Amino acid sequence: MAPPWDEARAAAAALDAADPLAHVRDRFVHPDGVYLDGNSLGLLPRAVVPRMRTAVEEEWGRGLIGSWNTAGWASLPTRVGDRLARLLGAPAGSVVAGDSTSVHLFNALVAAARLRPGRTALVTDVANFPTDGYVAASVARLLGLDLVLVDPSDPLALARELDEHLAVLTLSHVDYRTGMLHDMAAITAQAHAAGGVVVWDVAHSVGALPVDLVEADADLAVGCTYKYLCGGPGAPAFAFVHPRWGDVADPPLTGWWGHEDPFALEPGYRPAPGAARLRVGSPPVLSMIALDSALDVFDDVDMRLVRAKSLALTDLVVDLVDRYVPDVEVVVPREHERRGSQVCLRHPDAYPVVQALIDRGVVGDFREPDLARFGFTPLTLRHVDVVDAVATLDDVLRTDAWRVPRYSRRSSVT
Ligand SMILES: *Cc1c(COP(=O)(O)O)cnc(C)c1O
C-alpha cells in the first residue's frame, strides 16, 4: 500500500499557512518542480534582474570609467562586506567580498599561520570540501608546516591534535556531504587553549542559520555567497578577520586593492586597515552588484526564524523517510544542534536515483560514493515541497524507475 501522501500533504499545507517566512518566497524566481539544490546554487532573487539591466546599460554602457566613483563600484568589496557582516555576527569593517572562497582561504590560512611563527601544525578535516583540503595542503608545503588531518566529529581525536604544535586549525562549519554542523565556539575555544588560531569556512552555513563569528571568537573566516545567499553562479566569496587581528594580519596576496590607498599607485605596499587588506585585485563588479541586490532579500529576515524553518523542513524529511522509505538511510545528524540545512540519504545506487529524481523535477545532487544530497533553503521552500520530494523518491524506488540505463551515465558536474 502506498504511504498516506495526501494526509502528509494536508498537514504540511497547514504548516505553510502558519509560516512567518512564507511571504519571502515571492521574492524569488521559481523553477518548475522541487529545487533542493539551493546549497549548491541558490534561486535567483527577482530584484536582481532589473538591477543588472541598470548596471549593464547605464553604469557600464554610459558611465564607463566614471562609474567606479559615481555608481559606487570601488566601494563594493567593503560595502557588500558590511552587509554580509550582519549575517555573520561580525562588526562593520571586518568582512570583504570579492574573489573565490579558494583564493580567500589561501590568503586567510597563510595570514593565520603568520600569526603563529615557530609553530608547526596546520590541522584540518580529513573529509573537508576538496578545495579546502587542497589549499591547506599547498599552504603547508609552502610554509613548511605539518598537515594534520582529523575527523572533527570525533572530539577526542580532535583534542589529541590540538597541542603546543598547533599553528592553525581550519574547518568547515557544516560538512558539505553529511550536513553535520560543528560547534564553532567550543572548537575555537579548544584551539585557542592550545595557543593556535582558527580559520572557519562558513560556505554551508551562512544564510541558512545564524552565524556568530565574533561570539564564537573565530580568528579568520571565509565563505561563499552562491549557495544559501543566492548571489548567483560564481558569486563573489568573502573573508572575515577578527578586529583584534585587523591591523596585524599579514595576508600573502598583496594586490593593489589591499593597499591602504590603491589609487595613490605608490611603489611600496601599505596594507589597508581591517578586512580591507584582504582585498586582492579589481572586484568582479557585475557579480558584486548581483550579490548586493540579492542581499536585499535578507534585510528584514530574522535568521532565528530561518533556522527554525530549516529544522522543521529537515525534521519533516527525516520523519517521512524513516516512516515510509525504508530503502534509504538518513545520514544527517538527528540532533538539531549538529545539523546544517541539508539532508543526505544513502543508497547503493544513489547516482541513478538522483538522476531519476531530477527527471521528475526533484533536483538534488549526488556526492561520492553513495549519497543523495538535498539542500533545504528555508526562504524558498514550503513544507508541501518536502512531501512532494519524498513522495517522488518513494515512487522512484518503489517502481525501480532509477534502473533505466540512461540514469547511470555520468555528466561532469554532479
Ligand atoms: C562551496 C564551497 C567552496 C567553494 O569554493 P570556491 O572557490 O568559491 O569555488 C569552498 N569551501 C566549501 C566548504 C564549500 O562548501
The ligand as an SDF file (V2000), in Angstrom:
LIG
                    3D

 15 15  0  0  0  0  0  0  0  0999 V2000
   31.1200   25.7330   -1.9400 C   0  0  0  0  0  0  0  0  0  0  0  0
   32.3430   25.6540   -1.1090 C   0  0  0  0  0  0  0  0  0  0  0  0
   33.5430   26.2430   -1.5350 C   0  0  0  0  0  0  0  0  0  0  0  0
   33.6090   26.9360   -2.8710 C   0  0  0  0  0  0  0  0  0  0  0  0
   34.8590   27.4030   -3.2030 O   0  0  0  0  0  0  0  0  0  0  0  0
   35.0180   28.3840   -4.4480 P   0  0  0  0  0  0  0  0  0  0  0  0
   36.4680   28.6420   -4.5080 O   0  0  0  0  0  0  0  0  0  0  0  0
   34.2210   29.6190   -4.1460 O   0  0  0  0  0  0  0  0  0  0  0  0
   34.5040   27.6640   -5.6630 O   0  0  0  0  0  0  0  0  0  0  0  0
   34.6310   26.1700   -0.6920 C   0  0  0  0  0  0  0  0  0  0  0  0
   34.5560   25.5360    0.5100 N   0  0  0  0  0  0  0  0  0  0  0  0
   33.4220   24.9520    0.9360 C   0  0  0  0  0  0  0  0  0  0  0  0
   33.3870   24.2760    2.2690 C   0  0  0  0  0  0  0  0  0  0  0  0
   32.2920   24.9850    0.1390 C   0  0  0  0  0  0  0  0  0  0  0  0
   31.1640   24.4100    0.5610 O   0  0  0  0  0  0  0  0  0  0  0  0
  1  2  1  0
  2  3  1  0
  2 14  2  0
  3  4  1  0
  3 10  2  0
  4  5  1  0
  5  6  1  0
  6  7  2  0
  6  8  1  0
  6  9  1  0
 10 11  1  0
 11 12  2  0
 12 13  1  0
 12 14  1  0
 14 15  1  0
M  END
$$$$
